[in-house]
Amino acid sequence: MIPFEYLKPRSIAEAIGMLQPGDPDVRPVSGGTAVMLMMKAGVLRPSRLVSLRYVEDEYKQVRVTESGELHIGGMATLSSLEHNDDIKRGWPVLAKAFRKLSNVRVRNVAMIGGNLAHADPHLDMPPVMTILGARVQIQGARGTREMLVEELVKGYYETALEPGEIITKVIVPPMHAANAAYIKVTTRASHDWPTLGVAVCLQPEQDRLRHAELVVGAATDRPTRLASVARSLVGIELSDHALREAGERAAHELDVVDDQHGSAEYKKHLLSVYLGRAVRLAAPGAVN
Ligand SMILES: Cc1cc2nc3c(=O)[nH]c(=O)nc-3n(C[C@H](O)[C@H](O)[C@H](O)COP(=O)(O)OP(=O)(O)OC[C@H]3O[C@@H](n4cnc5c(N)ncnc54)[C@H](O)[C@@H]3O)c2cc1C
């Protein structure tokens, strides 16, 4: 391994000062679970890693604001989020998704900011955060800005972050009467990388839907929204036939790519089956 500098700033301001936007070999590191694998594989050869582990505690905390938004510090570990009571109560779909996101050794050190910044198309969180309308707060030398998680991921391991920017907070709107579900389909253990991820958020109105959001992960180079299929579910009776048709339409419309977790054909078949199951899980009256 090529020698590199490892810095441990005590504040976000100090960390931002240590990142050098003009030098792609200077990188922030959170849990290091992805960074270390990329270094071992030789695809990342940093000259300097700036650890975000030792910054102010406020960036590791979770709180619900008076307006009901969930504010998650960018340096909160995934396991702390999995066990957080506010998240279990107000955003159960997140708590459940965290439980199956990799193994506990990874979840104990990986942080939500590092997770979202990694932008692997197989990550479980981006599709779930997208259907919830979550935003990231980003800090850099030029100040602070916010962006939807949906706009953060641009492609394979590619984000809209500018060099030297750090994700410092994730903001999730309140769910109100909406109900959401995420199904992670794996070919091995339930916490393994997904072959397909299907995230659904529904706004019920009596026994029909007023609004639906559908996002698929692990099928293309980034989480993909199925807007027209989602619209087709609004106002109709959610019969088995209607859900099967919606699944088949989604599989037909989505341009899926092969990867090491499954062929495009297999993923399309999974989508045709699991889209309806995910809607059923989140539909009015479902025991979720
Ligand atoms: C064995 C194994 C199995 C896994 N299985 C799954 C799975 O089933 N589902 C799933 O979703 N994920 C899975 N993962 C991926 C895991 O979720 C990520 O490795 C992890 O979330 C990355 O978080 P981290 O804090 O370790 O990031 P790091 O490795 O520290 O950083 C990742 C990237 O983000 C950048 N970065 C870090 N922090 C920030 C920040 N705050 N702001 C801006 N940029 C930042 C780094 O420079 C780097 O480019 C698995 C990983 C492993 C090792």
The ligand as an SDF file (V2000), in Angstrom:
LIG
                    3D

 53 58  0  0  0  0  0  0  0  0999 V2000
  -18.9180   -6.7120    3.5980 C   0  0  0  0  0  0  0  0  0  0  0  0
  -19.7830   -5.5430    3.2100 C   0  0  0  0  0  0  0  0  0  0  0  0
  -21.1220   -5.7500    2.8760 C   0  0  0  0  0  0  0  0  0  0  0  0
  -21.9420   -4.6680    2.5480 C   0  0  0  0  0  0  0  0  0  0  0  0
  -23.2690   -4.8990    2.2600 N   0  0  0  0  0  0  0  0  0  0  0  0
  -24.0950   -3.8280    2.0210 C   0  0  0  0  0  0  0  0  0  0  0  0
  -25.4960   -3.9890    1.8150 C   0  0  0  0  0  0  0  0  0  0  0  0
  -26.0380   -5.0880    1.8270 O   0  0  0  0  0  0  0  0  0  0  0  0
  -26.2450   -2.8800    1.5830 N   0  0  0  0  0  0  0  0  0  0  0  0
  -25.7100   -1.6270    1.5520 C   0  0  0  0  0  0  0  0  0  0  0  0
  -26.4330   -0.6580    1.3750 O   0  0  0  0  0  0  0  0  0  0  0  0
  -24.3830   -1.4510    1.7560 N   0  0  0  0  0  0  0  0  0  0  0  0
  -23.5750   -2.5070    1.9900 C   0  0  0  0  0  0  0  0  0  0  0  0
  -22.2380   -2.3120    2.1860 N   0  0  0  0  0  0  0  0  0  0  0  0
  -21.6820   -0.9710    1.9720 C   0  0  0  0  0  0  0  0  0  0  0  0
  -21.6770   -0.1660    3.2050 C   0  0  0  0  0  0  0  0  0  0  0  0
  -22.9980    0.2740    3.4490 O   0  0  0  0  0  0  0  0  0  0  0  0
  -20.7430    1.0050    2.9230 C   0  0  0  0  0  0  0  0  0  0  0  0
  -19.4350    0.4940    2.8450 O   0  0  0  0  0  0  0  0  0  0  0  0
  -20.7940    2.0050    4.0280 C   0  0  0  0  0  0  0  0  0  0  0  0
  -22.0830    2.4560    4.2820 O   0  0  0  0  0  0  0  0  0  0  0  0
  -19.9340    3.2080    3.7160 C   0  0  0  0  0  0  0  0  0  0  0  0
  -19.9370    4.0200    4.8710 O   0  0  0  0  0  0  0  0  0  0  0  0
  -18.5620    4.4320    5.5320 P   0  0  0  0  0  0  0  0  0  0  0  0
  -18.9060    5.3650    6.6310 O   0  0  0  0  0  0  0  0  0  0  0  0
  -17.7310    3.2730    5.8980 O   0  0  0  0  0  0  0  0  0  0  0  0
  -17.9230    5.2180    4.2900 O   0  0  0  0  0  0  0  0  0  0  0  0
  -16.3840    5.3980    3.9250 P   0  0  0  0  0  0  0  0  0  0  0  0
  -15.8120    4.1050    3.4790 O   0  0  0  0  0  0  0  0  0  0  0  0
  -15.6720    6.1190    5.0040 O   0  0  0  0  0  0  0  0  0  0  0  0
  -16.5300    6.4070    2.6720 O   0  0  0  0  0  0  0  0  0  0  0  0
  -17.2040    6.0410    1.4860 C   0  0  0  0  0  0  0  0  0  0  0  0
  -17.0540    7.1700    0.4610 C   0  0  0  0  0  0  0  0  0  0  0  0
  -17.6870    8.3590    0.8990 O   0  0  0  0  0  0  0  0  0  0  0  0
  -16.7520    9.4420    1.0980 C   0  0  0  0  0  0  0  0  0  0  0  0
  -17.2000   10.0450    2.3410 N   0  0  0  0  0  0  0  0  0  0  0  0
  -17.2010    9.4710    3.5740 C   0  0  0  0  0  0  0  0  0  0  0  0
  -17.8620   10.2330    4.4370 N   0  0  0  0  0  0  0  0  0  0  0  0
  -18.3070   11.3090    3.7560 C   0  0  0  0  0  0  0  0  0  0  0  0
  -19.0830   12.4440    4.1050 C   0  0  0  0  0  0  0  0  0  0  0  0
  -19.6150   12.6180    5.3280 N   0  0  0  0  0  0  0  0  0  0  0  0
  -19.3280   13.3750    3.1540 N   0  0  0  0  0  0  0  0  0  0  0  0
  -18.8480   13.2170    1.8830 C   0  0  0  0  0  0  0  0  0  0  0  0
  -18.1190   12.1570    1.4960 N   0  0  0  0  0  0  0  0  0  0  0  0
  -17.8630   11.2110    2.4090 C   0  0  0  0  0  0  0  0  0  0  0  0
  -15.3860    8.8030    1.1300 C   0  0  0  0  0  0  0  0  0  0  0  0
  -14.3750    9.6710    0.6590 O   0  0  0  0  0  0  0  0  0  0  0  0
  -15.6050    7.6100    0.1860 C   0  0  0  0  0  0  0  0  0  0  0  0
  -15.5560    8.0340   -1.1430 O   0  0  0  0  0  0  0  0  0  0  0  0
  -21.4000   -3.3620    2.5170 C   0  0  0  0  0  0  0  0  0  0  0  0
  -20.0480   -3.1620    2.8390 C   0  0  0  0  0  0  0  0  0  0  0  0
  -19.2410   -4.2210    3.1770 C   0  0  0  0  0  0  0  0  0  0  0  0
  -17.8010   -3.9560    3.5450 C   0  0  0  0  0  0  0  0  0  0  0  0
  1  2  1  0
  2  3  1  0
  2 52  2  0
  3  4  2  0
  4  5  1  0
  4 50  1  0
  5  6  2  0
  6  7  1  0
  6 13  1  0
  7  8  2  0
  7  9  1  0
  9 10  1  0
 10 11  2  0
 10 12  1  0
 12 13  2  0
 13 14  1  0
 14 15  1  0
 14 50  1  0
 15 16  1  0
 16 17  1  0
 16 18  1  0
 18 19  1  0
 18 20  1  0
 20 21  1  0
 20 22  1  0
 22 23  1  0
 23 24  1  0
 24 25  2  0
 24 26  1  0
 24 27  1  0
 27 28  1  0
 28 29  2  0
 28 30  1  0
 28 31  1  0
 31 32  1  0
 32 33  1  0
 33 34  1  0
 33 48  1  0
 34 35  1  0
 35 36  1  0
 35 46  1  0
 36 37  1  0
 36 45  1  0
 37 38  2  0
 38 39  1  0
 39 40  1  0
 39 45  2  0
 40 41  1  0
 40 42  2  0
 42 43  1  0
 43 44  2  0
 44 45  1  0
 46 47  1  0
 46 48  1  0
 48 49  1  0
 50 51  2  0
 51 52  1  0
 52 53  1  0
M  END
$$$$
